[in-house]
Amino acid sequence: MQARDSGEFVPMIALDCEGIEPYAFHVMGGEFIVTRQSDAKIFDEVDISQGNWNEFELGAGNTSVANLESKFV
């Protein structure tokens, strides 16, 4: 996902469910990795279980995930 995807649903995971039809996705915490575009810094085990994540560094500024929503298509 990139900044231009803000406000849009974008594919981020593909599941092979072997005949089971999933109906909800619940973030457990720690299963996401975020890479900042400006300097390619990697943030491991990002916890967005509450729908938001934020990291601030002097010089680099704010890196965040906000208002995460999911749906199955």
CHARMM-style PDB file with segment names, atoms N, HN, CA, C and O in Angstrom:
ATOM      1  N   MET     1       0.832  -1.171   0.000  1.00  0.00      PROA
ATOM      2  CA  MET     1       0.000   0.000   0.000  1.00  0.00      PROA
ATOM      3  C   MET     1       0.877   1.235   0.000  1.00  0.00      PROA
ATOM      4  O   MET     1       1.977   1.234   0.554  1.00  0.00      PROA
ATOM      5  N   GLN     2       0.390   2.263  -0.613  1.00  0.00      PROA
ATOM      6  HN  GLN     2      -0.503   2.264  -1.063  1.00  0.00      PROA
ATOM      7  CA  GLN     2       1.115   3.521  -0.678  1.00  0.00      PROA
ATOM      8  C   GLN     2       0.184   4.660  -0.292  1.00  0.00      PROA
ATOM      9  O   GLN     2      -1.027   4.469  -0.177  1.00  0.00      PROA
ATOM     10  N   ALA     3       0.749   5.836  -0.093  1.00  0.00      PROA
ATOM     11  HN  ALA     3       1.733   5.990  -0.187  1.00  0.00      PROA
ATOM     12  CA  ALA     3      -0.033   7.000   0.321  1.00  0.00      PROA
ATOM     13  C   ALA     3      -1.194   7.257  -0.626  1.00  0.00      PROA
ATOM     14  O   ALA     3      -2.269   7.662  -0.182  1.00  0.00      PROA
ATOM     15  N   ARG     4      -1.002   7.033  -1.916  1.00  0.00      PROA
ATOM     16  HN  ARG     4      -0.129   6.704  -2.277  1.00  0.00      PROA
ATOM     17  CA  ARG     4      -2.071   7.306  -2.878  1.00  0.00      PROA
ATOM     18  C   ARG     4      -3.264   6.351  -2.714  1.00  0.00      PROA
ATOM     19  O   ARG     4      -4.336   6.606  -3.261  1.00  0.00      PROA
ATOM     20  N   ASP     5      -3.084   5.256  -1.965  1.00  0.00      PROA
ATOM     21  HN  ASP     5      -2.213   5.048  -1.521  1.00  0.00      PROA
ATOM     22  CA  ASP     5      -4.161   4.299  -1.719  1.00  0.00      PROA
ATOM     23  C   ASP     5      -5.046   4.715  -0.546  1.00  0.00      PROA
ATOM     24  O   ASP     5      -6.022   4.028  -0.243  1.00  0.00      PROA
ATOM     25  N   SER     6      -4.731   5.808   0.108  1.00  0.00      PROA
ATOM     26  HN  SER     6      -3.938   6.366  -0.138  1.00  0.00      PROA
ATOM     27  CA  SER     6      -5.482   6.252   1.276  1.00  0.00      PROA
ATOM     28  C   SER     6      -6.968   6.367   0.951  1.00  0.00      PROA
ATOM     29  O   SER     6      -7.355   6.979  -0.044  1.00  0.00      PROA
ATOM     30  N   GLY     7      -7.782   5.774   1.798  1.00  0.00      PROA
ATOM     31  HN  GLY     7      -7.467   5.277   2.607  1.00  0.00      PROA
ATOM     32  CA  GLY     7      -9.224   5.818   1.599  1.00  0.00      PROA
ATOM     33  C   GLY     7      -9.763   4.767   0.658  1.00  0.00      PROA
ATOM     34  O   GLY     7     -10.974   4.691   0.451  1.00  0.00      PROA
ATOM     35  N   GLU     8      -8.898   3.954   0.082  1.00  0.00      PROA
ATOM     36  HN  GLU     8      -7.914   4.015   0.250  1.00  0.00      PROA
ATOM     37  CA  GLU     8      -9.305   2.913  -0.860  1.00  0.00      PROA
ATOM     38  C   GLU     8      -9.019   1.536  -0.267  1.00  0.00      PROA
ATOM     39  O   GLU     8      -8.060   1.373   0.487  1.00  0.00      PROA
ATOM     40  N   PHE     9      -9.839   0.553  -0.601  1.00  0.00      PROA
ATOM     41  HN  PHE     9     -10.618   0.686  -1.214  1.00  0.00      PROA
ATOM     42  CA  PHE     9      -9.524  -0.827  -0.253  1.00  0.00      PROA
ATOM     43  C   PHE     9      -8.531  -1.349  -1.275  1.00  0.00      PROA
ATOM     44  O   PHE     9      -8.771  -1.239  -2.477  1.00  0.00      PROA
ATOM     45  N   VAL    10      -7.423  -1.912  -0.823  1.00  0.00      PROA
ATOM     46  HN  VAL    10      -7.228  -2.001   0.154  1.00  0.00      PROA
ATOM     47  CA  VAL    10      -6.411  -2.479  -1.714  1.00  0.00      PROA
ATOM     48  C   VAL    10      -6.116  -3.911  -1.271  1.00  0.00      PROA
ATOM     49  O   VAL    10      -6.132  -4.196  -0.074  1.00  0.00      PROA
ATOM     50  N   PRO    11      -5.848  -4.815  -2.213  1.00  0.00      PROA
ATOM     51  CA  PRO    11      -5.506  -6.189  -1.837  1.00  0.00      PROA
ATOM     52  C   PRO    11      -4.223  -6.211  -1.015  1.00  0.00      PROA
ATOM     53  O   PRO    11      -3.234  -5.584  -1.393  1.00  0.00      PROA
ATOM     54  N   MET    12      -4.232  -6.928   0.106  1.00  0.00      PROA
ATOM     55  HN  MET    12      -5.036  -7.438   0.414  1.00  0.00      PROA
ATOM     56  CA  MET    12      -3.016  -7.019   0.905  1.00  0.00      PROA
ATOM     57  C   MET    12      -2.723  -8.435   1.384  1.00  0.00      PROA
ATOM     58  O   MET    12      -1.664  -8.687   1.959  1.00  0.00      PROA
ATOM     59  N   ILE    13      -3.643  -9.353   1.154  1.00  0.00      PROA
ATOM     60  HN  ILE    13      -4.503  -9.148   0.687  1.00  0.00      PROA
ATOM     61  CA  ILE    13      -3.395 -10.737   1.536  1.00  0.00      PROA
ATOM     62  C   ILE    13      -4.253 -11.646   0.648  1.00  0.00      PROA
ATOM     63  O   ILE    13      -5.383 -11.303   0.297  1.00  0.00      PROA
ATOM     64  N   ALA    14      -3.706 -12.791   0.298  1.00  0.00      PROA
ATOM     65  HN  ALA    14      -2.789 -13.070   0.583  1.00  0.00      PROA
ATOM     66  CA  ALA    14      -4.455 -13.786  -0.461  1.00  0.00      PROA
ATOM     67  C   ALA    14      -4.505 -15.059   0.369  1.00  0.00      PROA
ATOM     68  O   ALA    14      -3.487 -15.496   0.906  1.00  0.00      PROA
ATOM     69  N   LEU    15      -5.665 -15.642   0.473  1.00  0.00      PROA
ATOM     70  HN  LEU    15      -6.492 -15.287   0.037  1.00  0.00      PROA
ATOM     71  CA  LEU    15      -5.854 -16.845   1.284  1.00  0.00      PROA
ATOM     72  C   LEU    15      -6.349 -17.997   0.421  1.00  0.00      PROA
ATOM     73  O   LEU    15      -7.211 -17.808  -0.437  1.00  0.00      PROA
ATOM     74  N   ASP    16      -5.807 -19.190   0.645  1.00  0.00      PROA
ATOM     75  HN  ASP    16      -5.106 -19.344   1.342  1.00  0.00      PROA
ATOM     76  CA  ASP    16      -6.314 -20.408   0.024  1.00  0.00      PROA
ATOM     77  C   ASP    16      -7.037 -21.156   1.132  1.00  0.00      PROA
ATOM     78  O   ASP    16      -6.394 -21.777   1.978  1.00  0.00      PROA
ATOM     79  N   CYS    17      -8.356 -21.107   1.140  1.00  0.00      PROA
ATOM     80  HN  CYS    17      -8.879 -20.602   0.453  1.00  0.00      PROA
ATOM     81  CA  CYS    17      -9.143 -21.593   2.271  1.00  0.00      PROA
ATOM     82  C   CYS    17      -9.688 -23.008   2.099  1.00  0.00      PROA
ATOM     83  O   CYS    17     -10.387 -23.506   2.982  1.00  0.00      PROA
ATOM     84  N   GLU    18      -9.382 -23.665   0.980  1.00  0.00      PROA
ATOM     85  HN  GLU    18      -8.814 -23.260   0.263  1.00  0.00      PROA
ATOM     86  CA  GLU    18      -9.759 -25.068   0.791  1.00  0.00      PROA
ATOM     87  C   GLU    18     -11.238 -25.324   1.068  1.00  0.00      PROA
ATOM     88  O   GLU    18     -11.574 -26.255   1.800  1.00  0.00      PROA
ATOM     89  N   GLY    19     -12.125 -24.512   0.493  1.00  0.00      PROA
ATOM     90  HN  GLY    19     -11.852 -23.756  -0.101  1.00  0.00      PROA
ATOM     91  CA  GLY    19     -13.559 -24.726   0.625  1.00  0.00      PROA
ATOM     92  C   GLY    19     -14.204 -24.024   1.810  1.00  0.00      PROA
ATOM     93  O   GLY    19     -15.431 -24.014   1.913  1.00  0.00      PROA
ATOM     94  N   ILE    20     -13.428 -23.443   2.697  1.00  0.00      PROA
ATOM     95  HN  ILE    20     -12.432 -23.452   2.613  1.00  0.00      PROA
ATOM     96  CA  ILE    20     -13.976 -22.694   3.829  1.00  0.00      PROA
ATOM     97  C   ILE    20     -14.165 -21.246   3.391  1.00  0.00      PROA
ATOM     98  O   ILE    20     -13.292 -20.684   2.731  1.00  0.00      PROA
ATOM     99  N   GLU    21     -15.284 -20.643   3.744  1.00  0.00      PROA
ATOM    100  HN  GLU    21     -15.993 -21.100   4.280  1.00  0.00      PROA
ATOM    101  CA  GLU    21     -15.552 -19.269   3.359  1.00  0.00      PROA
ATOM    102  C   GLU    21     -15.332 -18.330   4.554  1.00  0.00      PROA
ATOM    103  O   GLU    21     -16.165 -18.281   5.460  1.00  0.00      PROA
ATOM    104  N   PRO    22     -14.219 -17.586   4.563  1.00  0.00      PROA
ATOM    105  CA  PRO    22     -13.975 -16.657   5.667  1.00  0.00      PROA
ATOM    106  C   PRO    22     -14.980 -15.505   5.629  1.00  0.00      PROA
ATOM    107  O   PRO    22     -15.447 -15.114   4.559  1.00  0.00      PROA
ATOM    108  N   TYR    23     -15.305 -14.969   6.799  1.00  0.00      PROA
ATOM    109  HN  TYR    23     -14.925 -15.286   7.668  1.00  0.00      PROA
ATOM    110  CA  TYR    23     -16.265 -13.873   6.844  1.00  0.00      PROA
ATOM    111  C   TYR    23     -15.752 -12.670   7.633  1.00  0.00      PROA
ATOM    112  O   TYR    23     -16.366 -11.604   7.594  1.00  0.00      PROA
ATOM    113  N   ALA    24     -14.627 -12.826   8.353  1.00  0.00      PROA
ATOM    114  HN  ALA    24     -14.129 -13.692   8.385  1.00  0.00      PROA
ATOM    115  CA  ALA    24     -14.082 -11.699   9.114  1.00  0.00      PROA
ATOM    116  C   ALA    24     -12.571 -11.867   9.252  1.00  0.00      PROA
ATOM    117  O   ALA    24     -12.055 -12.984   9.271  1.00  0.00      PROA
ATOM    118  N   PHE    25     -11.889 -10.756   9.347  1.00  0.00      PROA
ATOM    119  HN  PHE    25     -12.308  -9.849   9.332  1.00  0.00      PROA
ATOM    120  CA  PHE    25     -10.443 -10.743   9.553  1.00  0.00      PROA
ATOM    121  C   PHE    25     -10.158  -9.930  10.806  1.00  0.00      PROA
ATOM    122  O   PHE    25     -10.519  -8.756  10.882  1.00  0.00      PROA
ATOM    123  N   HSD    26      -9.519 -10.543  11.777  1.00  0.00      PROA
ATOM    124  HN  HSD    26      -9.226 -11.497  11.715  1.00  0.00      PROA
ATOM    125  CA  HSD    26      -9.203  -9.872  13.028  1.00  0.00      PROA
ATOM    126  C   HSD    26      -7.695  -9.790  13.190  1.00  0.00      PROA
ATOM    127  O   HSD    26      -7.017 -10.816  13.259  1.00  0.00      PROA
ATOM    128  N   VAL    27      -7.174  -8.587  13.251  1.00  0.00      PROA
ATOM    129  HN  VAL    27      -7.725  -7.754  13.195  1.00  0.00      PROA
ATOM    130  CA  VAL    27      -5.741  -8.391  13.449  1.00  0.00      PROA
ATOM    131  C   VAL    27      -5.400  -8.793  14.882  1.00  0.00      PROA
ATOM    132  O   VAL    27      -6.010  -8.301  15.831  1.00  0.00      PROA
ATOM    133  N   MET    28      -4.431  -9.682  15.036  1.00  0.00      PROA
ATOM    134  HN  MET    28      -3.935 -10.083  14.265  1.00  0.00      PROA
ATOM    135  CA  MET    28      -4.048 -10.160  16.357  1.00  0.00      PROA
ATOM    136  C   MET    28      -2.966  -9.297  16.989  1.00  0.00      PROA
ATOM    137  O   MET    28      -2.899  -9.187  18.213  1.00  0.00      PROA
ATOM    138  N   GLY    29      -2.123  -8.688  16.172  1.00  0.00      PROA
ATOM    139  HN  GLY    29      -2.178  -8.778  15.177  1.00  0.00      PROA
ATOM    140  CA  GLY    29      -1.039  -7.849  16.672  1.00  0.00      PROA
ATOM    141  C   GLY    29       0.314  -8.458  16.355  1.00  0.00      PROA
ATOM    142  O   GLY    29       0.556  -9.632  16.635  1.00  0.00      PROA
ATOM    143  N   GLY    30       1.194  -7.659  15.770  1.00  0.00      PROA
ATOM    144  HN  GLY    30       0.998  -6.705  15.543  1.00  0.00      PROA
ATOM    145  CA  GLY    30       2.550  -8.104  15.501  1.00  0.00      PROA
ATOM    146  C   GLY    30       2.767  -8.822  14.191  1.00  0.00      PROA
ATOM    147  O   GLY    30       3.889  -9.251  13.921  1.00  0.00      PROA
ATOM    148  N   GLU    31       1.738  -8.977  13.355  1.00  0.00      PROA
ATOM    149  HN  GLU    31       0.827  -8.628  13.575  1.00  0.00      PROA
ATOM    150  CA  GLU    31       1.927  -9.733  12.119  1.00  0.00      PROA
ATOM    151  C   GLU    31       2.176  -8.880  10.893  1.00  0.00      PROA
ATOM    152  O   GLU    31       2.243  -9.412   9.785  1.00  0.00      PROA
ATOM    153  N   PHE    32       2.316  -7.580  11.056  1.00  0.00      PROA
ATOM    154  HN  PHE    32       2.262  -7.148  11.956  1.00  0.00      PROA
ATOM    155  CA  PHE    32       2.552  -6.697   9.921  1.00  0.00      PROA
ATOM    156  C   PHE    32       3.940  -6.072   9.976  1.00  0.00      PROA
ATOM    157  O   PHE    32       4.501  -5.869  11.052  1.00  0.00      PROA
ATOM    158  N   ILE    33       4.482  -5.770   8.807  1.00  0.00      PROA
ATOM    159  HN  ILE    33       4.026  -5.934   7.932  1.00  0.00      PROA
ATOM    160  CA  ILE    33       5.747  -5.050   8.669  1.00  0.00      PROA
ATOM    161  C   ILE    33       5.456  -3.807   7.847  1.00  0.00      PROA
ATOM    162  O   ILE    33       4.817  -3.888   6.798  1.00  0.00      PROA
ATOM    163  N   VAL    34       5.924  -2.651   8.321  1.00  0.00      PROA
ATOM    164  HN  VAL    34       6.444  -2.586   9.173  1.00  0.00      PROA
ATOM    165  CA  VAL    34       5.743  -1.389   7.612  1.00  0.00      PROA
ATOM    166  C   VAL    34       7.102  -0.891   7.169  1.00  0.00      PROA
ATOM    167  O   VAL    34       8.046  -0.880   7.959  1.00  0.00      PROA
ATOM    168  N   THR    35       7.215  -0.476   5.908  1.00  0.00      PROA
ATOM    169  HN  THR    35       6.448  -0.484   5.266  1.00  0.00      PROA
ATOM    170  CA  THR    35       8.450   0.103   5.379  1.00  0.00      PROA
ATOM    171  C   THR    35       8.178   1.560   5.025  1.00  0.00      PROA
ATOM    172  O   THR    35       7.270   1.862   4.251  1.00  0.00      PROA
ATOM    173  N   ARG    36       8.976   2.460   5.599  1.00  0.00      PROA
ATOM    174  HN  ARG    36       9.714   2.215   6.227  1.00  0.00      PROA
ATOM    175  CA  ARG    36       8.831   3.879   5.297  1.00  0.00      PROA
ATOM    176  C   ARG    36       9.446   4.167   3.943  1.00  0.00      PROA
ATOM    177  O   ARG    36      10.590   3.782   3.699  1.00  0.00      PROA
ATOM    178  N   GLN    37       8.719   4.835   3.050  1.00  0.00      PROA
ATOM    179  HN  GLN    37       7.790   5.147   3.248  1.00  0.00      PROA
ATOM    180  CA  GLN    37       9.191   5.086   1.696  1.00  0.00      PROA
ATOM    181  C   GLN    37      10.381   6.032   1.645  1.00  0.00      PROA
ATOM    182  O   GLN    37      11.265   5.852   0.807  1.00  0.00      PROA
ATOM    183  N   SER    38      10.431   7.030   2.514  1.00  0.00      PROA
ATOM    184  HN  SER    38       9.713   7.176   3.194  1.00  0.00      PROA
ATOM    185  CA  SER    38      11.466   8.059   2.416  1.00  0.00      PROA
ATOM    186  C   SER    38      12.875   7.523   2.615  1.00  0.00      PROA
ATOM    187  O   SER    38      13.807   7.997   1.966  1.00  0.00      PROA
ATOM    188  N   ASP    39      13.053   6.540   3.505  1.00  0.00      PROA
ATOM    189  HN  ASP    39      12.296   6.154   4.033  1.00  0.00      PROA
ATOM    190  CA  ASP    39      14.398   6.022   3.760  1.00  0.00      PROA
ATOM    191  C   ASP    39      14.452   4.492   3.840  1.00  0.00      PROA
ATOM    192  O   ASP    39      15.476   3.925   4.220  1.00  0.00      PROA
ATOM    193  N   ALA    40      13.363   3.837   3.486  1.00  0.00      PROA
ATOM    194  HN  ALA    40      12.531   4.298   3.177  1.00  0.00      PROA
ATOM    195  CA  ALA    40      13.259   2.372   3.471  1.00  0.00      PROA
ATOM    196  C   ALA    40      13.466   1.738   4.840  1.00  0.00      PROA
ATOM    197  O   ALA    40      13.825   0.563   4.922  1.00  0.00      PROA
ATOM    198  N   LYS    41      13.245   2.492   5.918  1.00  0.00      PROA
ATOM    199  HN  LYS    41      12.953   3.446   5.851  1.00  0.00      PROA
ATOM    200  CA  LYS    41      13.338   1.911   7.257  1.00  0.00      PROA
ATOM    201  C   LYS    41      12.204   0.917   7.442  1.00  0.00      PROA
ATOM    202  O   LYS    41      11.064   1.184   7.061  1.00  0.00      PROA
ATOM    203  N   ILE    42      12.523  -0.230   8.026  1.00  0.00      PROA
ATOM    204  HN  ILE    42      13.449  -0.446   8.335  1.00  0.00      PROA
ATOM    205  CA  ILE    42      11.559  -1.298   8.250  1.00  0.00      PROA
ATOM    206  C   ILE    42      11.171  -1.330   9.719  1.00  0.00      PROA
ATOM    207  O   ILE    42      12.030  -1.343  10.600  1.00  0.00      PROA
ATOM    208  N   PHE    43       9.868  -1.344   9.972  1.00  0.00      PROA
ATOM    209  HN  PHE    43       9.170  -1.334   9.256  1.00  0.00      PROA
ATOM    210  CA  PHE    43       9.332  -1.493  11.320  1.00  0.00      PROA
ATOM    211  C   PHE    43       8.760  -2.908  11.408  1.00  0.00      PROA
ATOM    212  O   PHE    43       7.774  -3.220  10.740  1.00  0.00      PROA
ATOM    213  N   ASP    44       9.369  -3.761  12.226  1.00  0.00      PROA
ATOM    214  HN  ASP    44      10.170  -3.508  12.769  1.00  0.00      PROA
ATOM    215  CA  ASP    44       8.942  -5.153  12.375  1.00  0.00      PROA
ATOM    216  C   ASP    44       7.839  -5.280  13.422  1.00  0.00      PROA
ATOM    217  O   ASP    44       7.726  -4.449  14.323  1.00  0.00      PROA
ATOM    218  N   GLU    45       7.038  -6.316  13.294  1.00  0.00      PROA
ATOM    219  HN  GLU    45       7.130  -6.991  12.562  1.00  0.00      PROA
ATOM    220  CA  GLU    45       6.013  -6.675  14.268  1.00  0.00      PROA
ATOM    221  C   GLU    45       5.127  -5.502  14.651  1.00  0.00      PROA
ATOM    222  O   GLU    45       4.912  -5.237  15.834  1.00  0.00      PROA
ATOM    223  N   VAL    46       4.617  -4.805  13.651  1.00  0.00      PROA
ATOM    224  HN  VAL    46       4.792  -5.020  12.691  1.00  0.00      PROA
ATOM    225  CA  VAL    46       3.733  -3.660  13.868  1.00  0.00      PROA
ATOM    226  C   VAL    46       2.387  -4.171  14.394  1.00  0.00      PROA
ATOM    227  O   VAL    46       1.774  -5.053  13.794  1.00  0.00      PROA
ATOM    228  N   ASP    47       1.943  -3.615  15.502  1.00  0.00      PROA
ATOM    229  HN  ASP    47       2.441  -2.898  15.990  1.00  0.00      PROA
ATOM    230  CA  ASP    47       0.677  -4.016  16.123  1.00  0.00      PROA
ATOM    231  C   ASP    47      -0.414  -3.021  15.746  1.00  0.00      PROA
ATOM    232  O   ASP    47      -0.473  -1.918  16.290  1.00  0.00      PROA
ATOM    233  N   ILE    48      -1.278  -3.417  14.811  1.00  0.00      PROA
ATOM    234  HN  ILE    48      -1.230  -4.313  14.370  1.00  0.00      PROA
ATOM    235  CA  ILE    48      -2.398  -2.557  14.439  1.00  0.00      PROA
ATOM    236  C   ILE    48      -3.718  -3.205  14.853  1.00  0.00      PROA
ATOM    237  O   ILE    48      -4.749  -3.008  14.210  1.00  0.00      PROA
ATOM    238  N   SER    49      -3.670  -3.981  15.936  1.00  0.00      PROA
ATOM    239  HN  SER    49      -2.832  -4.141  16.458  1.00  0.00      PROA
ATOM    240  CA  SER    49      -4.871  -4.666  16.420  1.00  0.00      PROA
ATOM    241  C   SER    49      -5.962  -3.693  16.851  1.00  0.00      PROA
ATOM    242  O   SER    49      -7.135  -4.065  16.895  1.00  0.00      PROA
ATOM    243  N   GLN    50      -5.601  -2.466  17.167  1.00  0.00      PROA
ATOM    244  HN  GLN    50      -4.648  -2.164  17.131  1.00  0.00      PROA
ATOM    245  CA  GLN    50      -6.589  -1.452  17.529  1.00  0.00      PROA
ATOM    246  C   GLN    50      -6.996  -0.603  16.321  1.00  0.00      PROA
ATOM    247  O   GLN    50      -7.786   0.330  16.457  1.00  0.00      PROA
ATOM    248  N   GLY    51      -6.453  -0.929  15.132  1.00  0.00      PROA
ATOM    249  HN  GLY    51      -5.811  -1.688  15.022  1.00  0.00      PROA
ATOM    250  CA  GLY    51      -6.791  -0.203  13.917  1.00  0.00      PROA
ATOM    251  C   GLY    51      -5.854   0.944  13.592  1.00  0.00      PROA
ATOM    252  O   GLY    51      -5.975   1.563  12.535  1.00  0.00      PROA
ATOM    253  N   ASN    52      -4.920   1.236  14.489  1.00  0.00      PROA
ATOM    254  HN  ASN    52      -4.822   0.734  15.348  1.00  0.00      PROA
ATOM    255  CA  ASN    52      -3.985   2.344  14.297  1.00  0.00      PROA
ATOM    256  C   ASN    52      -2.591   1.970  14.787  1.00  0.00      PROA
ATOM    257  O   ASN    52      -2.434   1.140  15.682  1.00  0.00      PROA
ATOM    258  N   TRP    53      -1.585   2.594  14.188  1.00  0.00      PROA
ATOM    259  HN  TRP    53      -1.712   3.269  13.461  1.00  0.00      PROA
ATOM    260  CA  TRP    53      -0.196   2.445  14.629  1.00  0.00      PROA
ATOM    261  C   TRP    53       0.530   3.719  14.241  1.00  0.00      PROA
ATOM    262  O   TRP    53       0.264   4.293  13.185  1.00  0.00      PROA
ATOM    263  N   ASN    54       1.447   4.164  15.092  1.00  0.00      PROA
ATOM    264  HN  ASN    54       1.663   3.697  15.950  1.00  0.00      PROA
ATOM    265  CA  ASN    54       2.143   5.413  14.846  1.00  0.00      PROA
ATOM    266  C   ASN    54       3.575   5.336  15.382  1.00  0.00      PROA
ATOM    267  O   ASN    54       3.815   4.805  16.466  1.00  0.00      PROA
ATOM    268  N   GLU    55       4.504   5.864  14.621  1.00  0.00      PROA
ATOM    269  HN  GLU    55       4.310   6.296  13.741  1.00  0.00      PROA
ATOM    270  CA  GLU    55       5.915   5.945  15.041  1.00  0.00      PROA
ATOM    271  C   GLU    55       6.428   7.311  14.617  1.00  0.00      PROA
ATOM    272  O   GLU    55       6.261   7.707  13.463  1.00  0.00      PROA
ATOM    273  N   PHE    56       7.053   8.035  15.544  1.00  0.00      PROA
ATOM    274  HN  PHE    56       7.188   7.713  16.481  1.00  0.00      PROA
ATOM    275  CA  PHE    56       7.602   9.349  15.233  1.00  0.00      PROA
ATOM    276  C   PHE    56       9.087   9.354  15.517  1.00  0.00      PROA
ATOM    277  O   PHE    56       9.526   8.889  16.570  1.00  0.00      PROA
ATOM    278  N   GLU    57       9.872   9.883  14.573  1.00  0.00      PROA
ATOM    279  HN  GLU    57       9.515  10.260  13.718  1.00  0.00      PROA
ATOM    280  CA  GLU    57      11.315  10.040  14.751  1.00  0.00      PROA
ATOM    281  C   GLU    57      11.697  11.441  14.315  1.00  0.00      PROA
ATOM    282  O   GLU    57      11.264  11.911  13.263  1.00  0.00      PROA
ATOM    283  N   LEU    58      12.510  12.107  15.124  1.00  0.00      PROA
ATOM    284  HN  LEU    58      12.862  11.725  15.978  1.00  0.00      PROA
ATOM    285  CA  LEU    58      13.018  13.417  14.730  1.00  0.00      PROA
ATOM    286  C   LEU    58      13.778  13.274  13.426  1.00  0.00      PROA
ATOM    287  O   LEU    58      14.537  12.320  13.257  1.00  0.00      PROA
ATOM    288  N   GLY    59      13.597  14.170  12.533  1.00  0.00      PROA
ATOM    289  HN  GLY    59      12.980  14.945  12.670  1.00  0.00      PROA
ATOM    290  CA  GLY    59      14.272  14.129  11.234  1.00  0.00      PROA
ATOM    291  C   GLY    59      13.495  13.366  10.182  1.00  0.00      PROA
ATOM    292  O   GLY    59      13.465  13.776   9.021  1.00  0.00      PROA
ATOM    293  N   ALA    60      12.868  12.271  10.558  1.00  0.00      PROA
ATOM    294  HN  ALA    60      12.892  11.937  11.500  1.00  0.00      PROA
ATOM    295  CA  ALA    60      12.109  11.470   9.593  1.00  0.00      PROA
ATOM    296  C   ALA    60      10.618  11.795   9.645  1.00  0.00      PROA
ATOM    297  O   ALA    60       9.905  11.633   8.655  1.00  0.00      PROA
ATOM    298  N   GLY    61      10.160  12.250  10.794  1.00  0.00      PROA
ATOM    299  HN  GLY    61      10.740  12.381  11.598  1.00  0.00      PROA
ATOM    300  CA  GLY    61       8.756  12.591  10.938  1.00  0.00      PROA
ATOM    301  C   GLY    61       7.892  11.421  11.347  1.00  0.00      PROA
ATOM    302  O   GLY    61       8.355  10.481  11.994  1.00  0.00      PROA
ATOM    303  N   ASN    62       6.637  11.491  10.962  1.00  0.00      PROA
ATOM    304  HN  ASN    62       6.261  12.255  10.437  1.00  0.00      PROA
ATOM    305  CA  ASN    62       5.630  10.538  11.395  1.00  0.00      PROA
ATOM    306  C   ASN    62       5.423   9.433  10.353  1.00  0.00      PROA
ATOM    307  O   ASN    62       5.319   9.704   9.156  1.00  0.00      PROA
ATOM    308  N   THR    63       5.365   8.192  10.826  1.00  0.00      PROA
ATOM    309  HN  THR    63       5.449   7.972  11.798  1.00  0.00      PROA
ATOM    310  CA  THR    63       4.999   7.046  10.000  1.00  0.00      PROA
ATOM    311  C   THR    63       3.817   6.400  10.691  1.00  0.00      PROA
ATOM    312  O   THR    63       3.890   6.113  11.885  1.00  0.00      PROA
ATOM    313  N   SER    64       2.721   6.161   9.970  1.00  0.00      PROA
ATOM    314  HN  SER    64       2.661   6.395   9.000  1.00  0.00      PROA
ATOM    315  CA  SER    64       1.543   5.648  10.660  1.00  0.00      PROA
ATOM    316  C   SER    64       0.647   4.813   9.761  1.00  0.00      PROA
ATOM    317  O   SER    64       0.698   4.899   8.534  1.00  0.00      PROA
ATOM    318  N   VAL    65      -0.172   4.005  10.412  1.00  0.00      PROA
ATOM    319  HN  VAL    65      -0.213   3.935  11.408  1.00  0.00      PROA
ATOM    320  CA  VAL    65      -1.288   3.301   9.797  1.00  0.00      PROA
ATOM    321  C   VAL    65      -2.493   3.743  10.599  1.00  0.00      PROA
ATOM    322  O   VAL    65      -2.492   3.625  11.824  1.00  0.00      PROA
ATOM    323  N   ALA    66      -3.525   4.251   9.936  1.00  0.00      PROA
ATOM    324  HN  ALA    66      -3.527   4.347   8.941  1.00  0.00      PROA
ATOM    325  CA  ALA    66      -4.686   4.771  10.654  1.00  0.00      PROA
ATOM    326  C   ALA    66      -5.981   4.227  10.074  1.00  0.00      PROA
ATOM    327  O   ALA    66      -6.123   4.061   8.862  1.00  0.00      PROA
ATOM    328  N   ASN    67      -6.910   3.959  10.958  1.00  0.00      PROA
ATOM    329  HN  ASN    67      -6.795   4.094  11.942  1.00  0.00      PROA
ATOM    330  CA  ASN    67      -8.264   3.542  10.574  1.00  0.00      PROA
ATOM    331  C   ASN    67      -8.280   2.315   9.672  1.00  0.00      PROA
ATOM    332  O   ASN    67      -8.990   2.296   8.667  1.00  0.00      PROA
ATOM    333  N   LEU    68      -7.502   1.286  10.020  1.00  0.00      PROA
ATOM    334  HN  LEU    68      -6.924   1.301  10.836  1.00  0.00      PROA
ATOM    335  CA  LEU    68      -7.458   0.068   9.219  1.00  0.00      PROA
ATOM    336  C   LEU    68      -8.811  -0.619   9.227  1.00  0.00      PROA
ATOM    337  O   LEU    68      -9.404  -0.836  10.283  1.00  0.00      PROA
ATOM    338  N   GLU    69      -9.291  -0.957   8.047  1.00  0.00      PROA
ATOM    339  HN  GLU    69      -8.810  -0.781   7.188  1.00  0.00      PROA
ATOM    340  CA  GLU    69     -10.532  -1.724   7.875  1.00  0.00      PROA
ATOM    341  C   GLU    69     -10.240  -2.872   6.928  1.00  0.00      PROA
ATOM    342  O   GLU    69      -9.305  -2.813   6.130  1.00  0.00      PROA
ATOM    343  N   SER    70     -11.046  -3.912   7.024  1.00  0.00      PROA
ATOM    344  HN  SER    70     -11.806  -3.960   7.672  1.00  0.00      PROA
ATOM    345  CA  SER    70     -10.858  -5.049   6.111  1.00  0.00      PROA
ATOM    346  C   SER    70     -12.202  -5.537   5.602  1.00  0.00      PROA
ATOM    347  O   SER    70     -13.241  -5.330   6.228  1.00  0.00      PROA
ATOM    348  N   LYS    71     -12.153  -6.195   4.440  1.00  0.00      PROA
ATOM    349  HN  LYS    71     -11.308  -6.363   3.931  1.00  0.00      PROA
ATOM    350  CA  LYS    71     -13.340  -6.847   3.890  1.00  0.00      PROA
ATOM    351  C   LYS    71     -12.881  -7.966   2.971  1.00  0.00      PROA
ATOM    352  O   LYS    71     -11.777  -7.925   2.429  1.00  0.00      PROA
ATOM    353  N   PHE    72     -13.733  -8.961   2.799  1.00  0.00      PROA
ATOM    354  HN  PHE    72     -14.631  -8.994   3.239  1.00  0.00      PROA
ATOM    355  CA  PHE    72     -13.463 -10.047   1.877  1.00  0.00      PROA
ATOM    356  C   PHE    72     -14.227  -9.803   0.587  1.00  0.00      PROA
ATOM    357  O   PHE    72     -15.389  -9.396   0.603  1.00  0.00      PROA
ATOM    358  N   VAL    73     -13.557 -10.058  -0.530  1.00  0.00      PROA
ATOM    359  HN  VAL    73     -12.613 -10.389  -0.544  1.00  0.00      PROA
ATOM    360  CA  VAL    73     -14.213  -9.893  -1.824  1.00  0.00      PROA
ATOM    361  C   VAL    73     -14.137 -11.181  -2.610  1.00  0.00      PROA
ATOM    362  OT1 VAL    73     -14.634 -11.248  -3.734  1.00  0.00      PROA
TER     363      VAL     73
END
